[in-house]
Amino acid sequence: MMWTDEELVARSIRGDAESFNQLILRWERPIYALAYRTLGREEDARDICQETFLRAFRALPGFRGQAKFSSWLYRIALNLCRDWMRRERRAPIAQPPEDVDLMELAAAAEPSESIEDLIARRDLSRAVERVMATLPEEQRTAIVLKEYHGLTFQEIADLIGCPLSTVKTRLYQGLTVVRRELVKSGAMASGRPNGPAVRT
């Protein structure tokens, strides 16, 4: 049986450790991805991910369900990322993924996608990561939550505690810089990207 997040939270509060384990299994990858895209460092993202669930577990009895459990988790992770950046006084870095073997790349391809398309997509992804690392934290956070995690403008506004219009402005400004830098570097044609579209 598939329990909802809210049901698993209620069971966890009543002392069912397995229910919290289910929440970890369900949300570990998205939280890690959020931390990685915010910090750009695998090891630090893993640490943030573990600390997020540790803090969530400790604070679970106080969770009242005013926000979705996932939004609550995202807020904990984002706060930890901000604390990490302040403490380390370091900007995030763009850390390209490990090189992938061409045979593996081909095996993962869509039937209609050529090796050239795959390589172009991977190169564009790396170029986007490099530009994202140069953005102010607020713009980068808005893009990560909207484009990579699919949150609505309202969910992002609630999550980071700012007006809806501010979220839209940050996203627009950030995406404008990303597009401009991709065009300047040649990773994206002025009309459209050489590869997957950058979503707006």
Secondary structure as UniProt FT lines:
FT   HELIX           5..13
FT   TURN            14..15
FT   HELIX           17..39
FT   HELIX           42..59
FT   HELIX           60..62
FT   HELIX           69..88
FT   HELIX           102..107
FT   TURN            111..112
FT   HELIX           115..132
FT   TURN            133..134
FT   HELIX           137..143
FT   HELIX           144..148
FT   HELIX           153..160
FT   HELIX           164..185
//
